Every structure is written in structure tokens, then in C-alpha cells.
Amino acid sequence: MWDYTEKVKDHFENPRNVGVVDRVDGDGQVGSLSCGDALRLTIQVDKASDRIEDARFQTFGCASAIASSSALTEMVIGKTLDEASKITNEDIANYLGGLPKEKMHCSVMGREALEAASADYRGLVLPMAQGEVVCECFGVTDLEIIRAIKESHLRSVEEITNFTKAGGGCGKCEEKLRAILQKTVQGEAAQPAASGKPKRMTTLQKVKKIEEVLDREIRPVLKKDGGDIELVDVDGDIVTVAMRGACGTCAKSQTTIKEYVEKKLRELVLDSLIVEEGSL
């Protein structure tokens, strides 16, 4: 039994905007009955402003597929096509309060249907449709898989299946999926960081930036639980810290360092930093 949120249950039991719009300006159809999930999204667009006046759906699929489709229509009505194009599958899942990881492909299907409907309205051919089919069971292309890996930071074939259904049938494409995953992840690692963080920093710059993040982001959170943290040393990309107060005697201090402190410093200072525990 899947662990669905109350909002998913509500949109499944009481789906919004079911059917077809009165004037079909854009028609997006994805999936197929043979693969178990199919979605048709139709939109009615004000041609003067490119604003979506109405959106309706017809879905054949599970509770997550119906709920995701229902949520999508609620999210796009009133938005311009450009605004709607910024909606991701993660946005759909978050709108519903989350989806089981095995059902994330339902939110992906919703986003793809929106893209297809918008392309139909504009008379365009979707780039994703021009890719090479990797999973014949579900008709998933290499371009769809690569985008899912990049956008959702997928790191296993199982995650690819959860998000795209690729590999969820006969399993013959698993080696291809593994090769695409490896090539895509290696390519991302070779690219410069897209953020404004400098690729190289002097030790003094690192120390200053780390201290700023500790003061602004990390220390206030730890102090709420009676803990604290001190910067001990910075040697290249190795950052040594000492946990203080309640954090210093906590059995989970290593988890805090790796799962919170290190991640926060990588996010806000430099993504190559490694945080270790030491003492003054």
C-alpha cells in the first residue's frame, strides 16, 4: 500500500477539471494504455495574452497519475504559457505534498503533457520526441532520461525507473540506462559550477566565507538544540570543525557534520569541501 498524502487522496477521490476544454487550442497526449498510464491534457488559451483560460485532463492510470493530472490543471489555469512552462515535475509533486518515490513518473508525465499541449498550440515539435528510444516497453527516449537525471539529480537505474518508467518492463534496457547515467553524471562533474561561487578560492577567502556561513546559517540552528560549532582549520578543501555544547556529546554528531554542515558549506561556499570533526 502506497503512503499517499491527504492532498493526493483528495485529488484522486475528487479530481478537478476532468474532461476536455470547450475550445481545444492545445492538445497534449503522453503515455499509452499498453504501458499502464496515459494522459491527455487539453488547454484553452487567450490568444491575445497567451494565458491559459482553461485546462482539463483525461487520465488512465493509478491514483498518483490522476492526482498529478488534477493538480497540474489547478496549477496552470490563469498562467501564461511561458509561466506554465517553468512548472517542473518536482513542483507538481510538492503541490501534492509529495509522492512515493516509485510514483514520481506520474508527475513527470504531467509535465510532459503540458509541454506537448503547449507545443501543439504553438505548432512546434518537442525536442524530447526527437531522441532515440531506449526503453521500448514504455517508449522513453535518451533525451527524456538525460533530462530526468540532470533535473532530479538521479544516481541509480532504480531512480531512473521511478522517474521515467524506463527499465520497468522487460529490463533489457538496463545496461543502456546505466551507460547513459554514467556518461551524464561524468559530464556534469566536468562542467564548471553554474552558480556564482568562484571555482578557486584562497585559504583566506575560504575561511572568511565558511565563518560567515557558520554564523548565519549553521550556528543558529545548532543553538536551538543547545549545541554549537567552531571552525578549527582549513587545509585545502578539508574543513575541520569542533562540535560544542549538546552537539559535542551527541552520538549523532557525525551525521550532523556530514548531512547538514558539509552539505550547507558545499552549497554556499564551495562544492568540493569535505568537513571532518577535530578539536582545538
C-alpha positions in Angstrom: 0.0 0.0 0.0 1.5 3.4 -1.1 1.8 6.1 1.6 -0.2 8.9 0.0 -0.6 12.4 1.4 -4.1 13.7 2.2 -3.8 16.1 -0.7 -3.0 13.2 -3.1 -6.1 11.3 -1.8 -8.2 14.4 -2.2 -7.2 15.0 -5.8 -7.7 11.3 -6.6 -11.1 11.0 -5.0 -12.3 14.5 -6.1 -10.3 15.2 -9.3 -10.6 18.8 -10.6 -11.1 19.8 -14.3 -11.8 16.3 -15.7 -12.7 16.2 -19.4 -11.9 18.3 -22.5 -11.9 22.1 -22.8 -14.7 23.7 -24.9 -12.2 25.0 -27.4 -9.1 22.9 -27.8 -6.2 25.2 -28.6 -3.5 22.8 -27.4 -3.7 19.0 -27.1 -1.0 17.0 -25.3 -1.2 13.3 -25.2 1.5 11.2 -23.4 1.9 7.6 -22.3 -0.2 4.8 -23.7 -2.8 2.3 -22.5 -0.3 -0.5 -23.2 2.2 0.8 -20.7 -0.4 1.3 -18.0 -0.5 5.2 -17.8 -2.0 7.6 -20.4 -2.8 11.2 -20.1 -4.5 13.7 -22.4 -4.3 17.4 -21.4 -6.2 20.0 -23.4 -5.8 23.7 -22.9 -7.8 26.7 -23.9 -5.6 29.8 -24.5 -6.4 33.5 -24.7 -4.5 34.3 -27.9 -4.0 37.9 -27.1 -2.1 37.2 -23.9 -1.1 33.6 -24.3 -2.8 33.0 -20.9 -4.3 29.6 -20.2 -8.0 30.2 -19.6 -8.9 26.5 -19.0 -7.2 23.2 -18.7 -8.8 19.8 -18.5 -7.5 16.2 -18.4 -8.4 12.6 -19.1 -6.2 10.1 -17.4 -5.9 6.3 -17.4 -3.7 5.3 -14.6 -3.2 4.9 -10.8 -4.1 7.3 -8.0 -0.9 9.2 -8.4 -1.4 9.7 -12.1 -4.9 11.0 -11.6 -3.9 13.2 -8.6 -0.9 14.6 -10.5 -3.1 15.5 -13.6 -5.7 17.1 -11.4 -3.1 19.2 -9.6 -1.5 20.2 -12.8 -4.7 21.7 -14.2 -5.1 23.7 -11.0 -1.6 25.0 -11.2 -1.7 26.1 -14.9 -5.1 27.8 -15.2 -4.5 31.6 -15.2 -0.9 31.4 -16.1 0.7 32.4 -19.4 2.3 29.6 -21.4 5.7 30.9 -20.5 4.9 30.9 -16.8 3.4 27.4 -17.1 6.5 26.2 -18.9 8.5 26.8 -15.7 6.5 24.2 -13.8 8.6 21.0 -13.2 7.6 17.6 -12.1 9.0 18.4 -8.7 6.6 21.3 -8.5 3.7 19.0 -9.2 4.8 16.5 -6.5 5.4 19.3 -4.0 2.0 20.8 -4.7 0.5 17.4 -3.6 2.7 17.3 -0.5 5.0 14.7 -2.1 4.6 11.4 -4.0 6.1 8.0 -3.2 9.5 7.7 -5.0 8.1 4.8 -7.1 5.4 7.1 -8.4 7.4 10.2 -9.4 7.0 9.2 -13.1 3.3 10.3 -12.7 4.4 13.9 -12.1 6.8 13.6 -15.0 4.0 12.5 -17.2 2.0 15.6 -16.2 4.8 18.0 -17.1 5.4 16.2 -20.4 1.7 16.5 -21.2 1.8 20.3 -20.5 4.9 20.6 -22.8 3.1 18.6 -25.5 -0.1 20.8 -25.3 1.9 24.0 -25.4 3.9 22.7 -28.4 0.7 21.8 -30.1 -0.7 25.3 -29.6 2.5 26.9 -31.0 2.9 24.4 -33.8 6.2 23.1 -32.6 7.8 19.7 -32.4 9.0 18.7 -28.9 12.8 18.1 -28.8 12.3 15.2 -26.4 10.3 13.4 -29.1 13.3 13.5 -31.4 15.5 11.4 -29.2 16.4 7.8 -29.6 14.0 5.3 -27.9 16.0 3.5 -25.2 13.1 1.7 -23.4 10.9 0.1 -26.0 8.4 -1.1 -23.4 7.4 2.5 -22.4 8.8 4.4 -25.4 11.2 6.5 -23.3 13.9 8.3 -25.2 17.5 9.0 -24.3 16.8 12.8 -24.1 14.0 12.2 -21.6 16.3 10.1 -19.5 19.2 12.6 -19.6 16.9 15.5 -18.6 15.5 13.5 -15.7 19.0 12.6 -14.5 20.1 16.3 -14.6 17.0 17.9 -13.2 16.3 15.5 -10.4 19.9 14.5 -9.7 19.3 10.8 -10.2 22.1 8.5 -9.3 20.8 4.9 -10.0 18.9 2.9 -12.6 16.2 2.4 -10.0 15.7 6.1 -9.6 15.6 6.5 -13.4 12.8 3.9 -13.5 10.9 5.7 -10.7 11.0 9.0 -12.6 10.6 7.8 -16.2 9.4 4.2 -16.1 12.3 3.3 -18.3 13.6 -0.2 -17.3 10.4 -1.0 -15.6 9.2 -3.5 -18.2 11.3 -6.3 -19.6 14.6 -4.9 -18.2 16.6 -5.3 -21.4 17.5 -1.6 -21.5 19.1 -1.6 -18.0 22.7 -1.6 -19.4 21.8 1.3 -21.7 20.3 3.2 -18.8 23.4 2.6 -16.7 25.7 3.8 -19.5 23.5 7.0 -20.0 23.6 7.6 -16.3 27.4 7.2 -16.1 28.0 9.5 -19.1 25.6 12.1 -17.9 26.9 12.3 -14.4 30.5 12.4 -15.6 29.6 15.2 -18.0 28.0 17.2 -15.2 31.1 16.8 -13.0 33.3 18.0 -15.8 31.3 21.2 -16.3 32.0 24.4 -14.3 29.6 25.1 -11.5 26.7 27.2 -12.7 26.5 29.3 -9.5 28.3 32.5 -8.8 30.7 30.7 -6.4 34.4 31.0 -7.5 36.0 27.8 -8.8 39.2 28.6 -6.9 39.5 30.4 -3.6 42.4 31.3 -1.5 42.6 29.9 2.0 41.8 33.3 3.5 38.7 33.6 1.2 37.5 30.1 2.2 38.0 30.8 6.0 36.1 34.1 5.7 33.2 32.6 3.7 33.0 29.5 5.9 32.9 31.6 9.1 30.1 33.7 7.5 28.0 30.6 6.7 28.6 29.1 10.1 27.4 32.3 11.8 24.5 33.0 9.5 23.1 29.5 8.6 24.5 26.7 10.8 25.2 28.0 14.3 21.7 29.4 14.9 20.2 26.0 14.1 22.5 24.1 16.4 22.0 26.6 19.2 18.3 25.8 19.2 19.2 22.4 20.5 21.8 23.6 22.9 24.7 22.9 20.6 27.4 25.0 18.8 30.2 24.6 16.3 33.7 26.1 16.0 36.0 26.2 12.9 39.3 24.5 13.7 41.2 24.5 10.4 41.0 24.8 6.7 43.6 22.8 4.7 42.8 22.9 1.0 39.3 21.6 0.7 39.4 19.8 4.1 37.5 21.8 6.7 37.9 20.7 10.3 35.3 21.7 12.9 34.7 21.0 16.5 31.2 20.4 17.9 30.3 22.1 21.1 27.6 22.0 23.8 25.0 19.3 23.3 26.4 18.6 19.8 29.7 17.7 21.3 28.4 14.8 23.3 25.7 13.8 20.8 26.0 10.3 19.3 24.8 11.6 16.0 27.4 14.4 15.7 29.0 12.7 12.7 25.6 12.6 10.9 25.1 16.3 11.7 28.5 17.1 10.3 28.1 15.2 7.0 24.4 15.5 6.4 23.9 19.2 7.5 27.2 21.1 8.0 29.1 19.6 5.0 26.0 19.9 2.6 25.4 23.5 3.7 29.0 24.5 3.2 29.2 22.8 -0.2 26.0 24.6 -1.2 27.0 28.1 0.0 30.8 28.1 -0.2 32.4 25.5 -2.4 31.0 22.2 -3.7 34.3 20.4 -3.2 34.6 20.9 0.5 35.0 17.9 2.9 34.1 18.5 6.5 35.7 16.5 9.3 35.5 16.6 13.1 38.5 17.6 15.1 39.4 19.5 18.3 41.0 22.8 19.2 
